[in-house]
Amino acid sequence: MKGITPIISIIVLLLITVSLAGAAYVFLGGYMTAYTGKALQVSNPGLCIGGREAFITVTNMGTQPINLGNCATVAQSGTFADCGDITVVRTDGGAMVNAGFDADTIAAAQPGALSKVTFRDPGCTSAGTPAVCKYAFTRAGELQAAEAIVSCSG
């Protein structure tokens, strides 16, 4: 009886294993880059200036730029703002008034330097009592929101 020698069978099994590992690495590498390429971080708590204006710093920790659309130039009002790759929702039930970012994009993070922009909402106020404004920042394709809380008194 003739058959495949044990050495050749081990080499074939090793080649199959290495090929499968390489294919998994390529697939998962592209899959994970889509989720970590635009990592988002917000300052929490945010700052309140003048007793009513909320300022929240948004940082891109990822390797790809984040598009903010026209939120820097168009006044956004209501409980949410759709800003390109980011949706901002005011989760405390209050309305954002003329809210937006101070730039159209957040550049990709560079070694030793992170890219930051500021989200501004002049409507964080409550008549005579401290207002606690809560915001959720969600990047397109993500389920988990980055949250920020700002305490203002008006």
PyMOL CGO cylinders between C-alpha atoms (Angstrom):
from pymol import cmd
from pymol.cgo import CYLINDER

trace = [
    CYLINDER, 0.00, 0.00, 0.00, 1.26, 3.36, -0.93, 0.3, 1, 1, 1, 1, 1, 1,
    CYLINDER, 1.26, 3.36, -0.93, 0.18, 6.57, 0.71, 0.3, 1, 1, 1, 1, 1, 1,
    CYLINDER, 0.18, 6.57, 0.71, 1.26, 10.02, 1.63, 0.3, 1, 1, 1, 1, 1, 1,
    CYLINDER, 1.26, 10.02, 1.63, 4.27, 10.13, 3.91, 0.3, 1, 1, 1, 1, 1, 1,
    CYLINDER, 4.27, 10.13, 3.91, 3.86, 11.57, 7.42, 0.3, 1, 1, 1, 1, 1, 1,
    CYLINDER, 3.86, 11.57, 7.42, 6.26, 14.44, 6.68, 0.3, 1, 1, 1, 1, 1, 1,
    CYLINDER, 6.26, 14.44, 6.68, 4.33, 15.56, 3.61, 0.3, 1, 1, 1, 1, 1, 1,
    CYLINDER, 4.33, 15.56, 3.61, 1.00, 15.32, 5.49, 0.3, 1, 1, 1, 1, 1, 1,
    CYLINDER, 1.00, 15.32, 5.49, 2.37, 17.52, 8.31, 0.3, 1, 1, 1, 1, 1, 1,
    CYLINDER, 2.37, 17.52, 8.31, 3.62, 20.09, 5.79, 0.3, 1, 1, 1, 1, 1, 1,
    CYLINDER, 3.62, 20.09, 5.79, 0.21, 20.15, 4.06, 0.3, 1, 1, 1, 1, 1, 1,
    CYLINDER, 0.21, 20.15, 4.06, -1.59, 20.59, 7.41, 0.3, 1, 1, 1, 1, 1, 1,
    CYLINDER, -1.59, 20.59, 7.41, 0.78, 23.44, 8.35, 0.3, 1, 1, 1, 1, 1, 1,
    CYLINDER, 0.78, 23.44, 8.35, 0.19, 25.17, 5.02, 0.3, 1, 1, 1, 1, 1, 1,
    CYLINDER, 0.19, 25.17, 5.02, -3.58, 24.91, 5.49, 0.3, 1, 1, 1, 1, 1, 1,
    CYLINDER, -3.58, 24.91, 5.49, -3.31, 26.30, 9.04, 0.3, 1, 1, 1, 1, 1, 1,
    CYLINDER, -3.31, 26.30, 9.04, -1.09, 29.21, 7.99, 0.3, 1, 1, 1, 1, 1, 1,
    CYLINDER, -1.09, 29.21, 7.99, -3.40, 30.01, 5.06, 0.3, 1, 1, 1, 1, 1, 1,
    CYLINDER, -3.40, 30.01, 5.06, -6.48, 30.07, 7.31, 0.3, 1, 1, 1, 1, 1, 1,
    CYLINDER, -6.48, 30.07, 7.31, -4.70, 32.22, 9.90, 0.3, 1, 1, 1, 1, 1, 1,
    CYLINDER, -4.70, 32.22, 9.90, -3.63, 34.68, 7.19, 0.3, 1, 1, 1, 1, 1, 1,
    CYLINDER, -3.63, 34.68, 7.19, -7.14, 34.90, 5.76, 0.3, 1, 1, 1, 1, 1, 1,
    CYLINDER, -7.14, 34.90, 5.76, -8.59, 35.50, 9.26, 0.3, 1, 1, 1, 1, 1, 1,
    CYLINDER, -8.59, 35.50, 9.26, -6.00, 38.22, 9.93, 0.3, 1, 1, 1, 1, 1, 1,
    CYLINDER, -6.00, 38.22, 9.93, -6.81, 40.06, 6.69, 0.3, 1, 1, 1, 1, 1, 1,
    CYLINDER, -6.81, 40.06, 6.69, -10.57, 39.81, 7.28, 0.3, 1, 1, 1, 1, 1, 1,
    CYLINDER, -10.57, 39.81, 7.28, -10.51, 40.86, 10.93, 0.3, 1, 1, 1, 1, 1, 1,
    CYLINDER, -10.51, 40.86, 10.93, -7.94, 43.60, 10.28, 0.3, 1, 1, 1, 1, 1, 1,
    CYLINDER, -7.94, 43.60, 10.28, -10.28, 45.32, 7.82, 0.3, 1, 1, 1, 1, 1, 1,
    CYLINDER, -10.28, 45.32, 7.82, -13.29, 44.68, 10.03, 0.3, 1, 1, 1, 1, 1, 1,
    CYLINDER, -13.29, 44.68, 10.03, -11.69, 46.20, 13.14, 0.3, 1, 1, 1, 1, 1, 1,
    CYLINDER, -11.69, 46.20, 13.14, -10.30, 49.22, 11.26, 0.3, 1, 1, 1, 1, 1, 1,
    CYLINDER, -10.30, 49.22, 11.26, -13.84, 50.17, 10.29, 0.3, 1, 1, 1, 1, 1, 1,
    CYLINDER, -13.84, 50.17, 10.29, -14.78, 50.33, 13.98, 0.3, 1, 1, 1, 1, 1, 1,
    CYLINDER, -14.78, 50.33, 13.98, -11.60, 51.83, 15.46, 0.3, 1, 1, 1, 1, 1, 1,
    CYLINDER, -11.60, 51.83, 15.46, -10.66, 54.16, 12.62, 0.3, 1, 1, 1, 1, 1, 1,
    CYLINDER, -10.66, 54.16, 12.62, -12.95, 56.89, 13.94, 0.3, 1, 1, 1, 1, 1, 1,
    CYLINDER, -12.95, 56.89, 13.94, -12.83, 56.53, 17.72, 0.3, 1, 1, 1, 1, 1, 1,
    CYLINDER, -12.83, 56.53, 17.72, -14.63, 59.33, 19.56, 0.3, 1, 1, 1, 1, 1, 1,
    CYLINDER, -14.63, 59.33, 19.56, -14.01, 60.81, 23.02, 0.3, 1, 1, 1, 1, 1, 1,
    CYLINDER, -14.01, 60.81, 23.02, -15.79, 63.75, 24.68, 0.3, 1, 1, 1, 1, 1, 1,
    CYLINDER, -15.79, 63.75, 24.68, -14.86, 65.89, 27.67, 0.3, 1, 1, 1, 1, 1, 1,
    CYLINDER, -14.86, 65.89, 27.67, -17.00, 65.03, 30.64, 0.3, 1, 1, 1, 1, 1, 1,
    CYLINDER, -17.00, 65.03, 30.64, -18.07, 67.17, 32.34, 0.3, 1, 1, 1, 1, 1, 1,
    CYLINDER, -18.07, 67.17, 32.34, -18.22, 69.94, 29.77, 0.3, 1, 1, 1, 1, 1, 1,
    CYLINDER, -18.22, 69.94, 29.77, -17.75, 73.61, 30.55, 0.3, 1, 1, 1, 1, 1, 1,
    CYLINDER, -17.75, 73.61, 30.55, -20.44, 76.23, 31.10, 0.3, 1, 1, 1, 1, 1, 1,
    CYLINDER, -20.44, 76.23, 31.10, -19.56, 79.82, 30.19, 0.3, 1, 1, 1, 1, 1, 1,
    CYLINDER, -19.56, 79.82, 30.19, -21.75, 82.79, 31.00, 0.3, 1, 1, 1, 1, 1, 1,
    CYLINDER, -21.75, 82.79, 31.00, -24.25, 80.70, 32.92, 0.3, 1, 1, 1, 1, 1, 1,
    CYLINDER, -24.25, 80.70, 32.92, -25.91, 79.24, 29.85, 0.3, 1, 1, 1, 1, 1, 1,
    CYLINDER, -25.91, 79.24, 29.85, -23.49, 78.26, 27.09, 0.3, 1, 1, 1, 1, 1, 1,
    CYLINDER, -23.49, 78.26, 27.09, -22.28, 74.65, 27.09, 0.3, 1, 1, 1, 1, 1, 1,
    CYLINDER, -22.28, 74.65, 27.09, -18.87, 73.81, 25.61, 0.3, 1, 1, 1, 1, 1, 1,
    CYLINDER, -18.87, 73.81, 25.61, -17.85, 70.18, 25.07, 0.3, 1, 1, 1, 1, 1, 1,
    CYLINDER, -17.85, 70.18, 25.07, -14.51, 69.12, 23.60, 0.3, 1, 1, 1, 1, 1, 1,
    CYLINDER, -14.51, 69.12, 23.60, -14.76, 66.25, 21.10, 0.3, 1, 1, 1, 1, 1, 1,
    CYLINDER, -14.76, 66.25, 21.10, -11.56, 64.33, 20.34, 0.3, 1, 1, 1, 1, 1, 1,
    CYLINDER, -11.56, 64.33, 20.34, -10.83, 61.96, 17.46, 0.3, 1, 1, 1, 1, 1, 1,
    CYLINDER, -10.83, 61.96, 17.46, -8.74, 59.10, 18.84, 0.3, 1, 1, 1, 1, 1, 1,
    CYLINDER, -8.74, 59.10, 18.84, -8.91, 57.15, 15.59, 0.3, 1, 1, 1, 1, 1, 1,
    CYLINDER, -8.91, 57.15, 15.59, -6.85, 56.90, 12.45, 0.3, 1, 1, 1, 1, 1, 1,
    CYLINDER, -6.85, 56.90, 12.45, -9.44, 58.38, 10.07, 0.3, 1, 1, 1, 1, 1, 1,
    CYLINDER, -9.44, 58.38, 10.07, -10.90, 61.90, 9.95, 0.3, 1, 1, 1, 1, 1, 1,
    CYLINDER, -10.90, 61.90, 9.95, -14.47, 62.43, 11.16, 0.3, 1, 1, 1, 1, 1, 1,
    CYLINDER, -14.47, 62.43, 11.16, -16.75, 64.49, 8.91, 0.3, 1, 1, 1, 1, 1, 1,
    CYLINDER, -16.75, 64.49, 8.91, -19.01, 66.91, 10.80, 0.3, 1, 1, 1, 1, 1, 1,
    CYLINDER, -19.01, 66.91, 10.80, -20.91, 68.12, 7.75, 0.3, 1, 1, 1, 1, 1, 1,
    CYLINDER, -20.91, 68.12, 7.75, -22.23, 71.66, 7.89, 0.3, 1, 1, 1, 1, 1, 1,
    CYLINDER, -22.23, 71.66, 7.89, -22.90, 71.80, 11.64, 0.3, 1, 1, 1, 1, 1, 1,
    CYLINDER, -22.90, 71.80, 11.64, -20.32, 74.57, 11.98, 0.3, 1, 1, 1, 1, 1, 1,
    CYLINDER, -20.32, 74.57, 11.98, -22.20, 76.92, 9.67, 0.3, 1, 1, 1, 1, 1, 1,
    CYLINDER, -22.20, 76.92, 9.67, -25.87, 75.93, 9.99, 0.3, 1, 1, 1, 1, 1, 1,
    CYLINDER, -25.87, 75.93, 9.99, -27.75, 76.69, 13.19, 0.3, 1, 1, 1, 1, 1, 1,
    CYLINDER, -27.75, 76.69, 13.19, -29.13, 73.48, 14.66, 0.3, 1, 1, 1, 1, 1, 1,
    CYLINDER, -29.13, 73.48, 14.66, -32.20, 73.65, 16.90, 0.3, 1, 1, 1, 1, 1, 1,
    CYLINDER, -32.20, 73.65, 16.90, -34.18, 70.89, 18.60, 0.3, 1, 1, 1, 1, 1, 1,
    CYLINDER, -34.18, 70.89, 18.60, -33.30, 67.85, 20.65, 0.3, 1, 1, 1, 1, 1, 1,
    CYLINDER, -33.30, 67.85, 20.65, -30.83, 66.40, 18.12, 0.3, 1, 1, 1, 1, 1, 1,
    CYLINDER, -30.83, 66.40, 18.12, -28.35, 67.55, 15.48, 0.3, 1, 1, 1, 1, 1, 1,
    CYLINDER, -28.35, 67.55, 15.48, -27.25, 65.33, 12.60, 0.3, 1, 1, 1, 1, 1, 1,
    CYLINDER, -27.25, 65.33, 12.60, -23.66, 66.40, 11.98, 0.3, 1, 1, 1, 1, 1, 1,
    CYLINDER, -23.66, 66.40, 11.98, -22.14, 64.28, 9.22, 0.3, 1, 1, 1, 1, 1, 1,
    CYLINDER, -22.14, 64.28, 9.22, -20.58, 61.23, 10.89, 0.3, 1, 1, 1, 1, 1, 1,
    CYLINDER, -20.58, 61.23, 10.89, -21.79, 62.29, 14.36, 0.3, 1, 1, 1, 1, 1, 1,
    CYLINDER, -21.79, 62.29, 14.36, -25.29, 62.63, 15.76, 0.3, 1, 1, 1, 1, 1, 1,
    CYLINDER, -25.29, 62.63, 15.76, -25.66, 64.79, 18.87, 0.3, 1, 1, 1, 1, 1, 1,
    CYLINDER, -25.66, 64.79, 18.87, -28.73, 64.23, 21.04, 0.3, 1, 1, 1, 1, 1, 1,
    CYLINDER, -28.73, 64.23, 21.04, -29.74, 66.29, 24.05, 0.3, 1, 1, 1, 1, 1, 1,
    CYLINDER, -29.74, 66.29, 24.05, -30.87, 63.52, 26.40, 0.3, 1, 1, 1, 1, 1, 1,
    CYLINDER, -30.87, 63.52, 26.40, -32.23, 65.63, 29.28, 0.3, 1, 1, 1, 1, 1, 1,
    CYLINDER, -32.23, 65.63, 29.28, -35.32, 66.70, 27.32, 0.3, 1, 1, 1, 1, 1, 1,
    CYLINDER, -35.32, 66.70, 27.32, -34.14, 70.26, 26.68, 0.3, 1, 1, 1, 1, 1, 1,
    CYLINDER, -34.14, 70.26, 26.68, -33.64, 71.78, 23.25, 0.3, 1, 1, 1, 1, 1, 1,
    CYLINDER, -33.64, 71.78, 23.25, -30.36, 72.81, 21.65, 0.3, 1, 1, 1, 1, 1, 1,
    CYLINDER, -30.36, 72.81, 21.65, -30.44, 76.35, 20.30, 0.3, 1, 1, 1, 1, 1, 1,
    CYLINDER, -30.44, 76.35, 20.30, -28.01, 77.36, 17.53, 0.3, 1, 1, 1, 1, 1, 1,
    CYLINDER, -28.01, 77.36, 17.53, -25.79, 74.45, 18.56, 0.3, 1, 1, 1, 1, 1, 1,
    CYLINDER, -25.79, 74.45, 18.56, -22.92, 73.18, 16.45, 0.3, 1, 1, 1, 1, 1, 1,
    CYLINDER, -22.92, 73.18, 16.45, -19.23, 72.41, 16.07, 0.3, 1, 1, 1, 1, 1, 1,
    CYLINDER, -19.23, 72.41, 16.07, -16.46, 74.95, 15.48, 0.3, 1, 1, 1, 1, 1, 1,
    CYLINDER, -16.46, 74.95, 15.48, -15.08, 72.98, 12.50, 0.3, 1, 1, 1, 1, 1, 1,
    CYLINDER, -15.08, 72.98, 12.50, -16.30, 70.84, 9.59, 0.3, 1, 1, 1, 1, 1, 1,
    CYLINDER, -16.30, 70.84, 9.59, -14.03, 67.86, 10.32, 0.3, 1, 1, 1, 1, 1, 1,
    CYLINDER, -14.03, 67.86, 10.32, -11.99, 66.34, 13.12, 0.3, 1, 1, 1, 1, 1, 1,
    CYLINDER, -11.99, 66.34, 13.12, -8.65, 65.30, 11.66, 0.3, 1, 1, 1, 1, 1, 1,
    CYLINDER, -8.65, 65.30, 11.66, -7.21, 61.86, 12.31, 0.3, 1, 1, 1, 1, 1, 1,
    CYLINDER, -7.21, 61.86, 12.31, -5.10, 61.51, 15.44, 0.3, 1, 1, 1, 1, 1, 1,
    CYLINDER, -5.10, 61.51, 15.44, -1.36, 61.82, 14.91, 0.3, 1, 1, 1, 1, 1, 1,
    CYLINDER, -1.36, 61.82, 14.91, 1.35, 60.32, 17.15, 0.3, 1, 1, 1, 1, 1, 1,
    CYLINDER, 1.35, 60.32, 17.15, 1.71, 62.63, 20.14, 0.3, 1, 1, 1, 1, 1, 1,
    CYLINDER, 1.71, 62.63, 20.14, -1.16, 64.92, 19.05, 0.3, 1, 1, 1, 1, 1, 1,
    CYLINDER, -1.16, 64.92, 19.05, -4.91, 64.37, 19.14, 0.3, 1, 1, 1, 1, 1, 1,
    CYLINDER, -4.91, 64.37, 19.14, -7.35, 66.30, 16.97, 0.3, 1, 1, 1, 1, 1, 1,
    CYLINDER, -7.35, 66.30, 16.97, -10.04, 68.21, 18.88, 0.3, 1, 1, 1, 1, 1, 1,
    CYLINDER, -10.04, 68.21, 18.88, -13.05, 70.40, 18.10, 0.3, 1, 1, 1, 1, 1, 1,
    CYLINDER, -13.05, 70.40, 18.10, -15.57, 72.12, 20.34, 0.3, 1, 1, 1, 1, 1, 1,
    CYLINDER, -15.57, 72.12, 20.34, -19.31, 71.53, 20.38, 0.3, 1, 1, 1, 1, 1, 1,
    CYLINDER, -19.31, 71.53, 20.38, -21.20, 74.64, 21.54, 0.3, 1, 1, 1, 1, 1, 1,
    CYLINDER, -21.20, 74.64, 21.54, -24.82, 74.93, 22.73, 0.3, 1, 1, 1, 1, 1, 1,
    CYLINDER, -24.82, 74.93, 22.73, -25.91, 78.42, 23.84, 0.3, 1, 1, 1, 1, 1, 1,
    CYLINDER, -25.91, 78.42, 23.84, -29.23, 77.00, 25.08, 0.3, 1, 1, 1, 1, 1, 1,
    CYLINDER, -29.23, 77.00, 25.08, -28.06, 75.22, 28.26, 0.3, 1, 1, 1, 1, 1, 1,
    CYLINDER, -28.06, 75.22, 28.26, -30.03, 77.25, 30.78, 0.3, 1, 1, 1, 1, 1, 1,
    CYLINDER, -30.03, 77.25, 30.78, -32.92, 77.09, 33.18, 0.3, 1, 1, 1, 1, 1, 1,
    CYLINDER, -32.92, 77.09, 33.18, -34.65, 80.21, 34.56, 0.3, 1, 1, 1, 1, 1, 1,
    CYLINDER, -34.65, 80.21, 34.56, -32.86, 81.03, 37.81, 0.3, 1, 1, 1, 1, 1, 1,
    CYLINDER, -32.86, 81.03, 37.81, -31.98, 77.45, 38.74, 0.3, 1, 1, 1, 1, 1, 1,
    CYLINDER, -31.98, 77.45, 38.74, -28.98, 75.35, 37.80, 0.3, 1, 1, 1, 1, 1, 1,
    CYLINDER, -28.98, 75.35, 37.80, -29.55, 73.48, 34.56, 0.3, 1, 1, 1, 1, 1, 1,
    CYLINDER, -29.55, 73.48, 34.56, -27.97, 70.10, 33.95, 0.3, 1, 1, 1, 1, 1, 1,
    CYLINDER, -27.97, 70.10, 33.95, -27.66, 69.56, 30.23, 0.3, 1, 1, 1, 1, 1, 1,
    CYLINDER, -27.66, 69.56, 30.23, -26.87, 66.04, 29.02, 0.3, 1, 1, 1, 1, 1, 1,
    CYLINDER, -26.87, 66.04, 29.02, -25.61, 65.23, 25.54, 0.3, 1, 1, 1, 1, 1, 1,
    CYLINDER, -25.61, 65.23, 25.54, -24.97, 61.94, 23.72, 0.3, 1, 1, 1, 1, 1, 1,
    CYLINDER, -24.97, 61.94, 23.72, -22.53, 61.89, 20.78, 0.3, 1, 1, 1, 1, 1, 1,
    CYLINDER, -22.53, 61.89, 20.78, -22.89, 58.87, 18.50, 0.3, 1, 1, 1, 1, 1, 1,
    CYLINDER, -22.89, 58.87, 18.50, -20.62, 58.16, 15.54, 0.3, 1, 1, 1, 1, 1, 1,
    CYLINDER, -20.62, 58.16, 15.54, -22.25, 56.62, 12.46, 0.3, 1, 1, 1, 1, 1, 1,
    CYLINDER, -22.25, 56.62, 12.46, -22.34, 52.85, 12.75, 0.3, 1, 1, 1, 1, 1, 1,
    CYLINDER, -22.34, 52.85, 12.75, -21.84, 52.77, 16.53, 0.3, 1, 1, 1, 1, 1, 1,
    CYLINDER, -21.84, 52.77, 16.53, -24.41, 51.72, 19.08, 0.3, 1, 1, 1, 1, 1, 1,
    CYLINDER, -24.41, 51.72, 19.08, -22.64, 53.11, 22.15, 0.3, 1, 1, 1, 1, 1, 1,
    CYLINDER, -22.64, 53.11, 22.15, -22.82, 56.89, 22.62, 0.3, 1, 1, 1, 1, 1, 1,
    CYLINDER, -22.82, 56.89, 22.62, -20.16, 59.06, 24.27, 0.3, 1, 1, 1, 1, 1, 1,
    CYLINDER, -20.16, 59.06, 24.27, -21.95, 61.13, 26.90, 0.3, 1, 1, 1, 1, 1, 1,
    CYLINDER, -21.95, 61.13, 26.90, -21.22, 64.55, 28.39, 0.3, 1, 1, 1, 1, 1, 1,
    CYLINDER, -21.22, 64.55, 28.39, -22.90, 66.48, 31.20, 0.3, 1, 1, 1, 1, 1, 1,
    CYLINDER, -22.90, 66.48, 31.20, -22.77, 70.27, 31.62, 0.3, 1, 1, 1, 1, 1, 1,
    CYLINDER, -22.77, 70.27, 31.62, -24.06, 72.16, 34.67, 0.3, 1, 1, 1, 1, 1, 1,
    CYLINDER, -24.06, 72.16, 34.67, -25.15, 75.75, 34.02, 0.3, 1, 1, 1, 1, 1, 1,
    CYLINDER, -25.15, 75.75, 34.02, -27.12, 78.29, 36.01, 0.3, 1, 1, 1, 1, 1, 1,
    CYLINDER, -27.12, 78.29, 36.01, -28.99, 81.07, 34.30, 0.3, 1, 1, 1, 1, 1, 1,
]
cmd.load_cgo(trace, "trace")
